[in-house]
């Protein structure tokens, strides 16, 4: 079975090696190996040996000096003058199994300049331990045996016997025995350490048990008194809660009833407001109708005036025509009376002139009336414009205020968002331990709740005003990692060492604790300045130690003089250590500061939200006020438009009357001219004019008769239309009176409704003020309930004062009748307990625990003794098995070494000798050689070439006896001449049947035996490059 497994392992071959950013290999380079012998060639300094270093590194080498560097960061390529530094180094090694359908396995290692290192197995991230295990499973667990750097052959010759033995150990596969033995020895050390600690704990527990016997008796007596108090305390607080809860329910019911009444009043107010809006809409319609009727009335009046004017004109013309007709007849009939007729005619002209003057005066009166109405309309328009401007100014003022309020609203919203963002950031830092160093942070996040309980800061909550004092007292202890009591601390620590690069401090909550500060000093203990659970208090007290809080630095100095063995810290964070040191200042961005800032920001956010609610109400009120002002401005605009329309109509009428007045004035001037002409010419041209006029008058008589008839018809028509026009005016006036009455009634109703709204507003305001009293009362009762629930005496897990059973209610009623639940009775019992004196309440329980623990520790001591014996036997068995394996391989290699000497030297003999055959574990090895001499001598007696050849013979002998899956040799053929190179090459060919070989060489003879040549060159300064060579078949 072992031979089959060995054959399977030997079939594992390196397919390729990929290097990127490692030392001089800046760009990604892939090296593909032959399944037998691959020769790596190139000039000196081109980076050939870096291939061996990359192979060692990817297989898990952790010592940078073995890789020819001072630190791991130097492995990352620095580039050159033209190429920047690489940010990481990456090497991957691809294996294949020729015996299993070419199954491939890839291991990869990646190193960043930050120091972080990653391992991958088949592109899945893994641990270094996983890489080591898979390499050992390939049979390549010993890198010192499979990879031979320059100078290693000389070390085999010049090394001490103990160091030479390591080659045989590696060939014999003793690495696994050494690992098992080292692990067993480590376990023995741990068990011895645990045994010593356990015995110390056993002694300490026994001493504590003796001390606690007397305290346990006193605690039992005190516990009886406490139980009596607790039985009464439960009912006392539950009765208090029951009374406050009933009071709260009554207050809420009263508030709800009050709120319903307030809501009803607000609903009525809204209905009244809505009714007012409807009336105002009707009022606008009524005023529009009134304006239309006034316009109609004005038109009717103008039409009436025109009818009257035409009637008067027609009557005057008719009379004139009748007189003219009569005069013409008189002139025609009585020549003698011509002069008198002329005078009569002259008199008629004067009468006509007077009649025309009356008509002109009437027109002027109408003009004056219309002008007066126009001035009234102008005044109304001015008043409307003034009111409109006033409302506009008020609107602008409110809009400016609204803009400021909106800006304040947006600013507050921005503050709220910024506060929320800051709170989320701080909560993320708190929850993800962002304030811890990066290495420790990931470790805590991964194992919290499993192997560890968290960080010490998770259990610390300073009371108000003591944050700086607590933070200064703890310092770096805030970052201590709390180990789970049920987990082996060694396992957790080892996990931390493997996965983290930082520094961490661990403490178990179950570790034997030292009591905290003494109660004898007249200073405030720091444990009184934090909030924590009852179970965590002893542990935290042991962390704080003998530490007290004072107000000022002066107080701390005085306190330390009288109590030099105690620590003192001020509220501002100045820490006075018992060793004499004084620490001042604060750590930036500490976890306690983060918690404090989260609390302050949350309170600030609540204040912002309350303020923004008030601003929202103010915005709503101002928007309603703007709406009302816009409505009033719209009403003024309508009234101004109506006024402009009326003025336009009056202006038209005024122009028409002025035109008529001009016509009448011209006609009057014409009559006046005729009178003047008549006066001047009545005597001189009397006869001639009369004769001429007889003919004219005769013609006019006919015209006058026709005109009189026409005027008579027109007058009859006007007189029949005038009553209809007056009737229409009366109807319009009646309608106008009705509209005015309706408008006045609406205005009175609106005024009454506005008064009702104002009254309801006053009621609502007073009710809201009264509502604040209800809220204040409810908050006060709720605050009492919250304080009662937050009382340390009532907030235990098994003490729910809000849950009252029927039996407890009956018991409360019974105790209340007897007066047991009165405050005086309750506080009297409490005082009796306080006067009892200092008592260790945990003494009885701890005494029982100590007994159990004492028995448990005794059992642990026995178990550890047994484990120690078993591990000692295991060490002996491992030593026996490793000695057997060593001797077997040692003899085989010694015989093969003798054969190799004969092949390489062409004769002679060689052997390996143990320096201490009686103790294989402590023995070394001497390499002996005999060439042409009668006895064996060590290699120091031979020349350098002979020593080098003997060293190569030893190395090849080990490879013949114990073949490895692959070998990588760095210039081991350098000291050989051409003759020996041929022998060396043939031996390599024999070994390559079982082992894959890669050899770095400058020797052409060695290259001849290579199945594949891998060239390495350096085109750019400090940059290596792979140059493939194709060999002919």
GUSE-766904 format. One line per 10 residues: their letters; for each residue x, y, z of C-alpha. Coordinates in steps of 0.2 Angstrom, whole numbers, plus 2048, in hexadecimal, padded with zeros to 3 digits. Layout:
REM GUSE-766904
a	X/Y/Z; ...
//
This chain:
REM GUSE-766904
xxxxxxxxxx	800/800/800; 80E/80C/804; 817/808/7F4; 807/80C/7EA; 806/81D/7F4; 818/821/7F1; 816/81D/7DE; 807/829/7DE; 811/837/7E6; 81F/835/7DB
xxxxxxxxxx	814/838/7CC; 810/84A/7D2; 819/855/7C6; 81C/868/7C5; 813/86E/7B5; 817/880/7B7; 81D/88E/7C2; 815/8A0/7C0; 81E/8AF/7C7; 818/8C1/7C8
xxxxxxxxxx	81F/8D0/7D1; 82C/8C4/7DB; 83D/8CB/7DC; 844/8CE/7CA; 835/8C6/7C2; 82B/8D6/7BF; 81F/8D0/7B2; 815/8C0/7B3; 821/8B1/7AE; 81C/89F/7AB
xxxxxxxxxx	829/891/7AC; 823/881/7A6; 82E/872/7AC; 831/862/7A3; 82B/852/7AB; 83E/84C/7AD; 84C/858/7AC; 84B/86B/7A9; 85B/875/7A9; 859/888/7AE
xxxxxxxxxx	867/892/7A5; 86C/8A4/7A3; 879/8B1/7A7; 87F/8B5/7B9; 873/8C1/7C2; 864/8BE/7B6; 859/8B7/7C4; 85B/8A4/7C2; 85C/8A1/7D5; 84D/8AC/7D8
xxxxxxxxxx	843/89D/7D0; 849/892/7DE; 844/8A0/7EA; 833/8A1/7E3; 831/88E/7E4; 836/88F/7F6; 82A/89D/7FA; 81B/896/7F2; 81D/886/7FC; 81C/890/80C
xxxxxxxxxx	82D/896/811; 82B/8A4/81E; 83E/8A8/821; 843/8B7/816; 856/8B3/819; 854/8A2/811; 84C/8AB/802; 85C/8B7/802; 852/8C6/808; 851/8D0/818
xxxxxxxxxx	83E/8D1/819; 830/8CA/80F; 82C/8DB/808; 83C/8DA/7FE; 835/8CC/7F4; 829/8D7/7EB; 831/8DE/7DB; 837/8F0/7DC; 838/8F2/7C9; 845/8FE/7C2
xxxxxxxxxx	847/910/7BD; 839/90E/7B0; 82E/902/7B9; 824/906/7C9; 825/8FB/7D8; 819/8EC/7D8; 80B/8EC/7E5; 80C/8D9/7E8; 816/8C9/7E4; 80D/8BA/7DE
xxxxxxxxxx	813/8A8/7DB; 809/899/7D6; 80F/887/7D4; 805/87B/7C9; 806/868/7CC; 7FF/85A/7C2; 7FD/847/7C5; 803/83D/7B6; 7FB/82D/7BE; 7E9/835/7C0
xxxxxxxxxx	7E3/83C/7B0; 7EE/84B/7B2; 7E5/852/7C1; 7EC/863/7C4; 7EF/86C/7D5; 7F4/87E/7D7; 7FB/887/7E6; 7FE/89A/7E6; 805/8A6/7F2; 802/8B9/7F1
xxxxxxxxxx	80B/8C7/7FC; 806/8D9/7FC; 811/8E8/801; 806/8EB/810; 80C/8DA/817; 7FC/8D0/814; 800/8BF/80D; 7F3/8B3/804; 7F3/8A1/800; 7E9/898/7F3
xxxxxxxxxx	7E5/886/7EF; 7DD/884/7DE; 7D8/896/7DE; 7D0/894/7EF; 7D7/89F/7FD; 7DF/894/80B; 7EB/893/81A; 7FE/890/81A; 7FA/880/823; 7F0/87A/814
xxxxxxxxxx	7FE/87D/808; 80A/874/814; 7FF/865/815; 7FC/864/802; 80F/865/7FF; 813/858/80B; 805/84D/803; 80F/84F/7F3; 81E/848/7FC; 828/858/7FB
xxxxxxxxxx	826/85D/80D; 839/861/80F; 83E/870/805; 850/86D/80B; 851/85C/803; 848/860/7F2; 84F/872/7EF; 862/874/7F0; 868/886/7EF; 87A/88B/7EB
xxxxxxxxxx	887/886/7F8; 87C/879/800; 888/86B/7FA; 896/874/803; 88B/874/813; 889/862/812; 89C/860/812; 8A1/86D/81F; 892/86D/82A; 892/865/83C
xxxxxxxxxx	88D/853/83D; 87C/857/844; 878/863/835; 87E/855/829; 871/849/831; 863/855/82C; 865/84F/81A; 862/83D/81F; 854/842/82A; 84C/84B/81B
xxxxxxxxxx	84F/83C/810; 848/830/81D; 838/83B/81E; 83B/83F/830; 832/850/82E; 821/849/833; 829/841/843; 832/851/847; 821/85A/845; 818/84D/850
xxxxxxxxxx	826/84E/85D; 826/861/85D; 813/861/85F; 814/854/86D; 821/85E/876; 817/86E/874; 808/865/87B; 813/85F/88A; 819/870/88D; 807/877/88D
xxxxxxxxxx	801/869/898; 80F/86C/8A4; 80B/87E/8A4; 7F8/87A/8A6; 7FD/86E/8B4; 807/87B/8BD; 7F9/888/8BB; 7EC/87B/8C0; 7F5/877/8D0; 7F7/889/8D4
xxxxxxxxxx	7E4/88B/8D1; 7E1/87C/8DC; 7EB/884/8EA; 7E3/895/8E7; 7D1/88D/8E7; 7D5/884/8F7; 7DA/894/900; 7CB/89D/8F9; 7BF/88F/8FF; 7C6/891/910
xxxxxxxxxx	7C4/8A4/910; 7B2/8A3/909; 7AB/897/917; 7A7/8A5/923; 7A1/8B1/916; 796/8A4/90F; 78D/8A3/920; 78B/8B6/921; 785/8B6/90F; 778/8A9/912
xxxxxxxxxx	770/8B3/920; 771/8C3/916; 769/8BA/907; 75A/8B5/912; 757/8C7/916; 75A/8CC/903; 74D/8BF/8FE; 741/8C6/90A; 744/8D7/903; 743/8D1/8F1
xxxxxxxxxx	732/8C8/8F4; 72B/8D9/8FA; 735/8E3/8ED; 72D/8DA/8DF; 71C/8DE/8E5; 721/8F0/8E9; 727/8F4/8D8; 719/8EB/8CF; 70C/8F4/8D9; 715/904/8D5
xxxxxxxxxx	716/8FF/8C3; 703/8FB/8C3; 6FE/90C/8CB; 709/915/8BE; 702/90B/8B0; 6F0/90E/8B5; 6F4/920/8B7; 6FC/920/8A5; 6ED/917/89D; 6E1/924/8A6
xxxxxxxxxx	6EC/932/89F; 6EC/92B/88E; 6D9/929/88D; 6D7/93A/893; 6E2/941/886; 6DA/936/879; 6C8/93E/87E; 6D0/94F/87D; 6D8/94C/86C; 6C7/946/865
xxxxxxxxxx	6BF/956/86B; 6CD/960/864; 6CC/957/853; 6B9/95A/853; 6BC/96D/855; 6CA/96D/847; 6BE/963/83C; 6B0/971/83F; 6BD/97E/83C; 6C2/976/82B
xxxxxxxxxx	6AF/975/826; 6AD/988/82B; 6BC/98C/821; 6B6/982/812; 6A5/98B/813; 6AE/99C/814; 6B8/998/804; 6A7/993/7FB; 69F/9A3/800; 6AE/9AD/7FA
xxxxxxxxxx	6AD/9A4/7EA; 69A/9A9/7E9; 69F/9BA/7EE; 6AB/9BC/7DF; 69D/9B6/7D3; 690/9C2/7DB; 69C/9D1/7D9; 69F/9CC/7C7; 68C/9CC/7C4; 68A/9DC/7CE
xxxxxxxxxx	698/9E4/7C3; 68F/9DE/7B3; 67E/9E5/7B9; 686/9F6/7BD; 68D/9F6/7AC; 67C/9F2/7A4; 673/9FF/7AF; 680/A0C/7AA; 67D/A07/797; 66A/A09/79A
xxxxxxxxxx	66D/A1A/7A2; 677/A20/794; 66A/A1A/788; 65D/A23/792; 667/A33/792; 668/A31/77F; 656/A2E/77D; 652/A3D/788; 65E/A48/77F; 657/A43/76E
xxxxxxxxxx	646/A46/774; 64A/A57/77A; 653/A5B/76A; 645/A54/75F; 638/A5E/769; 643/A6E/768; 645/A6B/755; 632/A68/753; 62E/A78/75C; 63B/A81/752
xxxxxxxxxx	634/A7A/742; 622/A7F/747; 628/A90/74C; 631/A92/73B; 622/A8B/732; 617/A98/73B; 624/AA6/738; 626/AA2/726; 613/AA2/724; 612/AB3/72C
xxxxxxxxxx	61F/ABA/721; 617/AB3/712; 606/AB9/717; 60A/AC9/71F; 618/AD3/717; 615/AE2/722; 618/AD7/731; 629/AD1/72A; 633/ADC/736; 629/AD6/745
xxxxxxxxxx	62A/AC4/73E; 63D/AC7/73C; 63D/ACD/74E; 633/ABE/753; 63F/AB3/74A; 64D/ABC/753; 645/AB8/763; 643/AA6/75E; 656/AA6/75B; 659/AAC/76C
xxxxxxxxxx	64D/AA0/773; 655/A92/769; 666/A99/770; 660/A98/782; 659/A86/77F; 669/A81/778; 673/A88/787; 668/A7E/793; 66C/A6E/789; 67F/A72/78A
xxxxxxxxxx	67D/A75/79D; 675/A64/79E; 683/A5C/795; 690/A64/7A0; 686/A5E/7AF; 687/A4C/7A8; 699/A4E/7A4; 69C/A54/7B6; 693/A44/7BD; 69C/A38/7B2
xxxxxxxxxx	6AD/A40/7B6; 6A8/A3F/7C9; 6A5/A2C/7C7; 6B5/A2A/7BD; 6BF/A32/7CC; 6B6/A26/7D8; 6BB/A18/7CD; 6CD/A1E/7CD; 6CD/A1F/7E0; 6C6/A0E/7E1
xxxxxxxxxx	6D4/A08/7D6; 6E1/A10/7E0; 6DB/A08/7F0; 6DA/9F7/7E7; 6EC/9FA/7E1; 6F2/A00/7F2; 6EA/9F0/7FA; 6F1/9E5/7ED; 703/9EC/7EF; 701/9EA/802
xxxxxxxxxx	6FC/9D8/800; 70B/9D5/7F3; 717/9DC/800; 710/9D1/80D; 711/9C2/801; 723/9C6/7FD; 727/9C7/810; 71F/9B7/813; 727/9AF/804; 738/9B5/80A
xxxxxxxxxx	735/9AE/81B; 72F/99E/813; 73F/99D/809; 749/99F/819; 73F/992/821; 741/986/812; 753/989/812; 754/985/825; 749/976/821; 756/970/814
xxxxxxxxxx	765/974/81F; 75D/96A/82D; 75A/95B/821; 76C/95C/81B; 771/95C/82D; 766/94D/831; 76D/944/822; 77F/948/827; 77B/942/838; 774/932/832
xxxxxxxxxx	783/92F/827; 78F/933/835; 785/927/841; 785/919/834; 798/91B/832; 79B/91B/845; 78F/90C/847; 798/903/839; 7A9/907/841; 7A2/901/852
xxxxxxxxxx	79A/8F1/84B; 7A8/8EC/840; 7B6/8F1/84C; 7BD/8FD/840; 7C6/906/84E; 7D1/8F6/851; 7E1/8F3/847; 7DD/8EA/836; 7E4/8D9/83B; 7DB/8D8/84C
xxxxxxxxxx	7CB/8DF/844; 7C9/8D0/838; 7CD/8C4/846; 7C0/8CA/852; 7B3/8CB/844; 7B6/8B9/83F; 7B6/8B1/850; 7AA/8BC/85A; 79C/8B1/861; 7A7/8A2/85E
xxxxxxxxxx	7B8/8A1/866; 7B8/8B3/86D; 7AA/8BD/876; 7B0/8CE/86E; 7BA/8DD/874; 7BB/8E4/886; 7B4/8F4/87F; 7A4/8EA/87B; 7A0/8E8/88D; 7A5/8FA/893
xxxxxxxxxx	797/908/893; 79D/917/89D; 790/921/8A7; 78D/933/8A2; 79C/93E/8A6; 7A9/930/8A9; 7AD/92B/897; 7BF/933/897; 7C2/92B/8A8; 7BD/91A/8A3
xxxxxxxxxx	7C7/91B/892; 7D6/922/89B; 7D6/914/8A8; 7D4/906/89B; 7DF/90D/88D; 7E5/8FF/882; 7DB/8F2/88C; 7CC/8F8/882; 7D3/8ED/874; 7D5/8DD/87E
xxxxxxxxxx	7CD/8CE/876; 7C1/8C4/882; 7C3/8B1/87F; 7B4/8A6/881; 7B4/89C/891; 7B0/88C/888; 7BF/88E/87B; 7D1/889/87D; 7DA/899/87E; 7EA/892/876
xxxxxxxxxx	7DF/88D/866; 7D9/89F/865; 7EA/8A6/867; 7F2/89B/85A; 7E4/8A0/84E; 7E8/8B2/851; 7FB/8AF/84E; 7F7/8A7/83E; 7EB/8B3/837; 7F0/8C4/83E
xxxxxxxxxx	800/8CE/83D; 7FB/8DA/84B; 7FD/8D9/85D; 7EE/8D4/868; 7EB/8D1/87B; 7DF/8C3/880; 7D6/8C0/891; 7CA/8B3/896; 7BA/8B8/8A0; 7BC/8A9/8AA
xxxxxxxxxx	7CE/8AC/8AF; 7D1/8AD/8C3; 7CC/8BF/8C7; 7D4/8CB/8D3; 7C7/8D6/8DC; 7C5/8E8/8D6; 7C7/8F8/8E0; 7C4/8F8/8F3; 7B5/900/8FB; 7BF/906/90A
xxxxxxxxxx	7C5/916/901; 7BB/925/901; 7BB/927/8EE; 7B0/922/8DF; 7B4/911/8D8; 7B6/911/8C6; 7AA/902/8C5; 79C/90E/8CB; 79F/919/8BB; 79B/90B/8AE
xxxxxxxxxx	78B/901/8AA; 78D/8EE/8A9; 784/8DE/8AC; 785/8D6/8BD; 78E/8C7/8B6; 79B/8D2/8AE; 79E/8DD/8BD; 7AB/8D2/8C6; 7B5/8CF/8B6; 7B5/8E2/8B2
xxxxxxxxxx	7BA/8E6/8C4; 7C9/8DB/8C2; 7CE/8E5/8B2; 7CD/8F6/8BA; 7D5/8F0/8C9; 7D8/8FC/8D8; 7D2/90C/8CE; 7C8/91B/8D5; 7C1/92B/8CD; 7C4/93C/8D3
xxxxxxxxxx	7BF/94D/8CD; 7CF/957/8CA; 7E2/954/8C8; 7E5/95B/8D9; 7D9/94F/8E1; 7E2/941/8D8; 7F3/946/8DE; 7ED/947/8F0; 7E4/936/8EF; 7F4/92E/8E8
xxxxxxxxxx	7FE/935/8F6; 7F4/92C/903; 7F0/91D/8F8; 800/91A/8EE; 7FB/908/8E9; 7EA/90D/8E1; 7E7/915/8CF; 7DD/925/8CE; 7D6/92D/8BE; 7CD/93E/8BC
xxxxxxxxxx	7BD/941/8B3; 7C7/94A/8A5; 7D2/93A/8A3; 7E2/93D/8AC; 7E8/92C/8B2; 7F3/92B/8C1; 7FA/919/8C1; 800/911/8D1; 811/90F/8C9; 813/922/8CA
xxxxxxxxxx	80F/926/8B8; 802/933/8B2; 7F9/931/8A1; 7F1/940/89A; 7E8/943/889; 7DB/939/87F; 7DD/92C/872; 7D5/933/861; 7C6/929/85A; 7C6/91D/869
xxxxxxxxxx	7B7/911/86A; 7AF/919/879; 7B0/92A/870; 7A8/922/861; 79A/91B/86C; 798/92C/875; 797/935/864; 78A/928/85D; 77F/92C/86D; 781/93F/86B
xxxxxxxxxx	77D/93E/858; 76E/934/85B; 767/941/868; 76B/94F/85C; 762/946/84E; 752/945/859; 754/957/85C; 755/95B/84A; 746/950/846; 73C/95A/853
xxxxxxxxxx	742/96A/84C; 73E/966/83A; 72C/961/83F; 729/972/846; 730/97A/836; 725/96F/82B; 716/976/835; 71C/988/833; 71E/985/820; 70C/97E/81F
xxxxxxxxxx	706/98D/828; 70F/999/81D; 70A/991/80D; 6F8/992/812; 6FA/9A5/816; 702/9A7/805; 6F3/99E/7FD; 6E7/9AA/806; 6F1/9BA/801; 6F1/9B4/7EF
xxxxxxxxxx	6DE/9B2/7EF; 6DD/9C4/7F6; 6E8/9CA/7E8; 6DE/9C1/7DB; 6CE/9C9/7E2; 6D7/9DB/7E1; 6DC/9D7/7CF; 6CA/9D3/7CA; 6C3/9E2/7D2; 6D1/9ED/7CA
xxxxxxxxxx	6CC/9E5/7B9; 6BA/9E9/7BC; 6BE/9FB/7C1; 6C9/9FD/7B1; 6BA/9F6/7A6; 6AE/A03/7AF; 6BA/A11/7AC; 6BC/A0C/79A; 6A9/A0D/798; 6A8/A1E/7A1
xxxxxxxxxx	6B7/A25/796; 6AD/A20/787; 69D/A28/78D; 6A7/A38/792; 6AF/A39/781; 69D/A38/779; 696/A45/785; 6A5/A51/781; 6A2/A4E/76E; 68F/A52/770
xxxxxxxxxx	694/A62/77B; 6A0/A68/76D; 692/A65/760; 685/A6F/76B; 692/A7D/76E; 695/A7F/75C; 683/A7F/758; 680/A8C/766; 68E/A97/75F; 686/A96/74E
xxxxxxxxxx	675/A9C/755; 67E/AAA/75E; 686/AAF/74D; 675/AAF/745; 66E/ABA/753; 67C/AC6/750; 67A/AC6/73E; 667/AC8/740; 66A/AD7/74B; 676/ADF/73F
xxxxxxxxxx	66C/ADC/72F; 65A/ADD/734; 658/AF0/72E; 663/AF1/71F; 660/AE2/715; 64E/ADF/71C; 645/ADF/70C; 651/AD5/702; 654/AC8/70F; 641/AC6/712
xxxxxxxxxx	63E/AC4/6FF; 64C/AB7/6FE; 646/AAF/70E; 634/AAE/708; 639/AA1/6FA; 645/A98/707; 638/A98/714; 62B/A91/708; 636/A83/704; 63A/A80/716
xxxxxxxxxx	628/A80/71B; 626/A70/711; 636/A69/719; 631/A6E/72A; 621/A66/728; 629/A56/723; 636/A58/731; 628/A5C/73E; 61F/A4C/739; 62F/A42/73A
xxxxxxxxxx	634/A49/74B; 622/A46/751; 624/A34/74C; 636/A32/754; 62F/A3B/764; 621/A2E/765; 62D/A20/763; 639/A27/770; 62B/A29/77D; 625/A17/77A
xxxxxxxxxx	637/A10/77C; 63C/A1B/78C; 630/A12/798; 637/A01/793; 648/A07/796; 644/A0E/7A7; 63B/9FD/7AB; 64B/9F4/7A6; 655/A00/7B1; 64A/9FC/7C0
xxxxxxxxxx	64C/9EA/7BD; 65F/9EB/7BD; 65E/9F6/7CC; 654/9E9/7D5; 660/9DC/7D0; 66F/9E6/7D6; 666/9EA/7E7; 664/9D7/7E8; 676/9D3/7E4; 67C/9E1/7F0
xxxxxxxxxx	671/9D9/7FE; 678/9C8/7FA; 68A/9CE/7FA; 687/9D7/80B; 67F/9C8/812; 68E/9BD/80C; 69A/9CA/814; 691/9C9/824; 691/9B6/824; 6A3/9B5/81F
xxxxxxxxxx	6A7/9C1/82D; 69D/9B7/839; 6A6/9A7/833; 6B7/9AF/834; 6B3/9B4/846; 6AE/9A2/849; 6BE/99B/841; 6C8/9A7/84C; 6BE/9A1/85B; 6C2/98F/857
xxxxxxxxxx	6D4/993/854; 6D5/99A/865; 6CD/98B/86C; 6D8/980/862; 6E8/989/868; 6E2/988/87A; 6DE/976/878; 6EF/972/871; 6F7/97B/87F; 6EC/970/88B
xxxxxxxxxx	6F2/961/880; 704/965/885; 6FF/963/897; 6F8/951/893; 708/94D/88A; 712/953/898; 708/949/8A4; 70A/939/89A; 71C/93C/897; 71F/93F/8AA
xxxxxxxxxx	715/92E/8AE; 71E/925/8A0; 72F/92C/8A6; 72B/925/8B8; 727/914/8B0; 737/914/8A6; 741/919/8B5; 739/90B/8BE; 73D/8FF/8B0; 74F/905/8AF
xxxxxxxxxx	751/904/8C2; 760/8F7/8C4; 755/8EF/8D1; 747/8EB/8C5; 74F/8E8/8B4; 756/8D6/8B7; 752/8C8/8AB; 747/8BF/8B8; 73E/8CF/8BE; 731/8D6/8B2
xxxxxxxxxx	727/8E3/8BC; 71B/8E5/8AE; 715/8D3/8AF; 709/8D2/8BD; 700/8C1/8C0; 6EE/8C0/8C8; 6F6/8B8/8D7; 702/8C7/8D9; 6F4/8D3/8D8; 6EB/8CA/8E6
xxxxxxxxxx	6FB/8CA/8F0; 6FE/8DD/8ED; 6EC/8E1/8F3; 6EF/8D6/902; 700/8DE/906; 6F9/8EF/903; 6EB/8ED/910; 6F8/8E7/91D; 704/8F6/918; 712/8EB/912
xxxxxxxxxx	714/8F5/902; 715/906/909; 724/910/905; 729/912/917; 728/8FF/91A; 732/8FB/90A; 740/908/90D; 741/903/91F; 745/8F1/91A; 751/8F7/90D
xxxxxxxxxx	75A/901/91A; 75C/8F2/925; 764/8E9/917; 770/8F8/913; 775/8F8/926; 779/8E6/925; 78B/8EA/920; 796/8E4/912; 792/8D2/90C; 799/8C8/8FF
xxxxxxxxxx	789/8C2/8F7; 792/8B6/8EC; 79B/8AD/8FA; 78E/89F/8FC; 78D/89C/8E9; 7A0/89E/8E7; 7A3/892/8F5; 799/885/8ED; 7A1/889/8DC; 7B2/888/8E4
xxxxxxxxxx	7AE/877/8EB; 7A9/871/8DA; 7B8/879/8D2; 7C4/872/8DF; 7BE/861/8DA; 7BF/865/8C8; 7D0/86C/8C9; 7D6/85C/8D2; 7CF/852/8C4; 7D8/85D/8B8
xxxxxxxxxx	7E8/85A/8C1; 7E6/847/8BF; 7E1/849/8AD; 7F0/854/8A9; 7FC/847/8B2; 7F4/839/8A7; 7F6/844/897; 808/848/89B; 80C/835/89D; 803/831/88D
xxxxxxxxxx	80D/83F/884; 81D/839/88B; 81A/827/884; 815/82F/873; 826/838/873; 82F/827/876; 825/81F/868; 828/82D/85C; 83B/82C/85F; 83B/819/85D
xxxxxxxxxx	831/81A/84C; 83C/828/846; 84D/81F/84B; 847/80F/842; 843/819/832; 853/823/833; 85E/814/835; 855/80B/826; 858/81A/81B; 869/81E/822
xxxxxxxxxx	870/80D/81D; 868/80E/80C; 870/81F/809; 881/819/810; 881/80A/804; 87B/815/7F5; 888/822/7FA; 896/815/7F8; 88F/810/7E7; 88F/823/7E1
xxxxxxxxxx	8A1/826/7E7; 8A6/817/7DD; 89D/81E/7CD; 8A3/830/7CF; 8B5/82D/7D5; 8B7/81D/7CA; 8BB/813/7DA; 8BE/816/7EC; 8B0/814/7FA; 8A5/81F/805
xxxxxxxxxx	89A/81C/814; 890/826/821; 894/824/833; 889/829/843; 893/833/850; 888/82C/85E; 881/81B/859; 87A/819/86B; 86E/828/869; 868/82A/858
xxxxxxxxxx	85E/83A/85D; 86E/843/863; 879/83B/856; 881/844/847; 888/83D/837; 89A/83D/830; 89C/83B/81D; 8AB/830/81A; 8B5/82D/80A; 8C3/821/805
xxxxxxxxxx	8CD/824/7F5; 8DD/81B/7F2; 8E0/81A/805; 8DF/80C/811; 8D3/814/81D; 8C4/81F/81D; 8C6/832/820; 8BA/840/822; 8B8/84C/813; 8C2/85A/81B
xxxxxxxxxx	8D2/850/816; 8CD/851/804; 8CF/85F/7F6; 8C1/86B/7F2; 8BC/862/7E2; 8BC/851/7EB; 8B1/858/7F9; 8A5/85F/7ED; 8A4/84F/7E3; 8A1/845/7F3
xxxxxxxxxx	893/852/7F8; 88A/850/7E8; 88C/83D/7EA; 884/83E/7FB; 876/849/7F4; 872/83D/7E5; 873/82E/7F0; 865/835/7FB; 85B/839/7EB; 85E/827/7E5
xxxxxxxxxx	858/81F/7F6; 849/82B/7F9; 843/833/7E9; 83A/843/7EA; 82C/849/7DE; 836/857/7D8; 848/85E/7DB; 84F/870/7D8; 862/871/7D8; 86B/882/7D7
xxxxxxxxxx	87C/880/7CF; 881/871/7D8; 88B/86B/7C9; 896/87B/7CA; 8A6/873/7D1; 8A6/864/7C5; 8B1/862/7B6; 8AB/85B/7A5; 8AF/849/7AA; 8A5/849/7BA
xxxxxxxxxx	897/853/7B1; 894/845/7A6; 893/839/7B5; 888/845/7BE; 87C/847/7AF; 87A/835/7AE; 875/833/7C0; 869/841/7BE; 861/838/7B0; 85F/829/7BB
xxxxxxxxxx	857/833/7C9; 84B/83C/7BC; 842/82C/7B9; 83B/82E/7CB; 83D/840/7CE; 83A/850/7C4; 84A/85A/7C4; 84D/86D/7C1; 85F/872/7C1; 866/884/7C0
xxxxxxxxxx	877/882/7B7; 884/88B/7AC; 88C/87A/7A7; 889/875/795; 88C/863/799; 87E/864/7A6; 872/86C/799; 875/85E/78D; 86C/852/799; 85D/85E/79B
xxxxxxxxxx	84D/85A/792; 848/86C/792; 852/87C/793; 84A/88B/79C; 853/89B/798; 854/8AA/7A4; 85A/8BB/79E; 859/8CD/7A4; 855/8D9/795; 852/8E8/7A1
xxxxxxxxxx	85C/8EC/7B1; 855/8E2/7C0; 847/8DA/7B5; 848/8C7/7B2; 840/8BE/7A3; 83D/8AC/79E; 843/8A7/78D; 83D/896/787; 848/88A/77D; 842/87C/772
xxx	84E/86D/771; 84D/862/762; 846/850/765
//
